[in-house]
Amino acid sequence: MAYSGVGMSLEDRLFSLLPQPLLGRLFLPLGLATFILAAWNVLLLIPAVPLLCVAFLCAVREGRAGQFFFVFLLANLAASLLSPGIVERDHLLALLGIDFAVLFGLLTLLVTACRLEPVIAAGSMKIVLPLFLGLLSSYFLYGWLAGNGLAASAAYLRLYLFPFLFFLLGLVVRPYNVTPILFAIFVAYGALLAFEYVAPQSFYQVTNMADYYSLKMGKLFTPETLAERNVRKFFNFELFPDIHAYRPLGALGHPISSSYLFLFFSLWFFCHRRRVLAALALVASLVFGVKGSVIALGLIVIFEILYRIRMRPRLFFAAMFTVVLGYLLLAYLVGFRVGNPHMVKVAGALFHIPENVLGGGLGFGGSMSRSLVEGPQFDDSVLAVGLSQLGLLGIILVYTFYLALIRRVALPFLEESTVRLAFFYCIALMANSVFQEEGFSPYALGLALFMLAYAVSARSPGAPMAGVVSDEARAG
């Protein structure tokens, strides 16, 4: 098998030494076994993760890469069910990092086999991609060695890098149909959401969510106290101090991530002409009371209206930029006035730039960190966390890389509605990430970039890595 004129004989020889079809079929069972055994003893991840990575690469070559969604989207639920047997928070973070390790294995293969070359063929990407990967690698080591903790440093390497890994997954999965997989997970998670909304305490008991939250937050929760905690201000917004509503956690155990996941389902089903499913998924997304999902949807609608006016391309992108800038300014002014913590922390991170020009390394601040290193550290926003960890130039490079990637991939295909919708969603999430740490999460920007890559590779026969799997590979 060859790709884009690059000889793949060495890779073929390596994989010929493996029972490739068997390992490809065993990827899911191995993933399940890895979770169960590693929950019992975290040291078992040392031999299990490399084997799981090899099995995934075999699954990619066999046309079964879509199975990754079972490992990825069911990971939090599996960790919650297994949490009574886990005693250390870092142990939990290691379990939740299995999906990242698997996709990182894909990146390593593509880099060593020179298959990333078509992705960085454009002039800007030839420079920005190596800088992006080099920056994250350097700041990961810096944060770890500086005392931020391996778990915290790895968690933020995952945050910044995972969206790009999902972009690569979108390219190698195509042309295989992953809609049945996504539909199955949507039905399961929709049923669990209904269960939680009707009987939250019973849901927490069945899923061990109280144990999961106790471990994750470092504070003891019972099903009763967790249910009480999740009664929040309407849309968790300071402008509605007297209006309260139950805010479900979802099967992911996180309302914001769950809301973005269902919004992704809604957009995916809408693009695949399953309008009833799209409407149901949208309602499910709104049930979580997450401002970011509503704003992202609103920005998508505004961008689509601007596109349909049929203005010249430069004027269209200038109008998009104006809308995003207006949203950011308005959100900041209103949020800062009412004391929204996201806006306050963005202001603090900007104020402390002079004393933290280079950043404190990955894990220096952020909601997933418990860094004991002295100095001002921030969370609740990718911009604030990025300034804290990567410094001013570092976070600018991260945003530049993703904007350049999205622009290069999407612009030639904007006439295609699926590509355009995914493009608008990516831009909306990057705007949200200025004030929200979850904007860059795998369930938000990660799935958006997957959707974009999947859509582009479907419409461009010469798209990067579209033909990475063998012709005789089967769907899914």
Disulfide bonds with the S-S distance in Angstrom:
none
